């Protein structure tokens, strides 16, 4: 979740600086790619002994290790690829909705 928040915040910040939506999203994803991969790989290598454990009671450790390893791998891939795609799509849809929304006429205090 933190990785997704950081990618989105970086992209929003770059967009405020004048970058286009696609350029800001790509730059944010590139900027966060290395830290995401480093932390995810460190965690996965830390869990690897659980997944390949042997000996008494290893079935439970293997089940936990395999589940955690697979979940972390999936979450990392989804976070790297899908968060930027969803960000672009949501920003595009909301910017269209804001630009095409009918203006609400304002009533001034003098009119009654």
N, C-alpha and C positions, 0 to 999 in steps of 0.2 A: 504494500500500500504506500509506503514511504517513497519508493522509487517512482510510482505513478504520479504522486503528488509533486515530486521534484521535477519530473519531465514536464508536467503541465505548467508549473510555476515558471520554469525556465523559458518555456515557449511563450507564455503570456508576457513575460518581461521583454523578451526579444521582439515580440509583436508591438509592444508599446514603444520600442525604440525605432519603429518604422519598418521592420522586416515584414515580408509577406507571410501569410499563414503557413504555407508549405515550407518556406525557407526557415522560418522560426521553429517549426516543429522538427524539421530535419536537424537543424543545429542543436536543438535541445536534446534530441535523442542521441546524437553523436557525442555530445558533451557528457551525458550520463551513462553511456554504454560501458565504458571501462570500469567505473566504480560499481555499477550493477553486476557486471561479470565477475569482478574480483571478489566482492562480498558473497555472491551466490556460490562461486566455485569454492571459496574457503569453507563455507558452511557445508557444501556437498562433500568435500573431502573429509571434513570432520565427522560426518555421519557415515561415511563409507565403511569404517570398521564394523559398525552395527550391521550393515547390509551383508557383509561377507563373513560375519562371525561364525565360529564353529565351536563345538563342544557342548557341554551340558547346558540346557536352557537356551540354546542358540536359535531355536525356531521362533521364539517370541521376539528376540532381538533382531533377527533377520526380517521379520514381518514389519516391525516398527521402522527399521532402517530403510527397507525398500520403499515403504509408503512415504516416509519423509523425503527420501532422495528423489523419488518420482514426482512428488508434489512440488518440491523446490525447483526441479528441472522444468516442469510444466509452467510454474508461476513465472520463472525467469523468462522463458521464451514468450509467453503471453504478454508479460509486461514490456518486453523490448519491442515487440511487433504490434500488438493490438492497442496499447495505450495511445501511441501517436496517431494511429488510424482513427480511433474513437474521438480523440481530441479534435482532429481536423473536421470530422463529420459533425460533431456537436457544435463546434464554433461556426461552421458553415450554415447549419440549419438555424441556429439562434440568431446569427447576423441577418439572415434572410427574413426571419420572423420579425425582428426589430425594425428592419427597413420597410417591410410591407404592412406593418400594423397600422390601422387607421388612426389618425390623430384625433384625440378627444378634445372637443372644443372647450376652451376654458371660459368660465363665467366670471365676470368681474363683479366686485362688490357693489358697483354703482347700478348695475342692471337688476331690476326686480319687477 
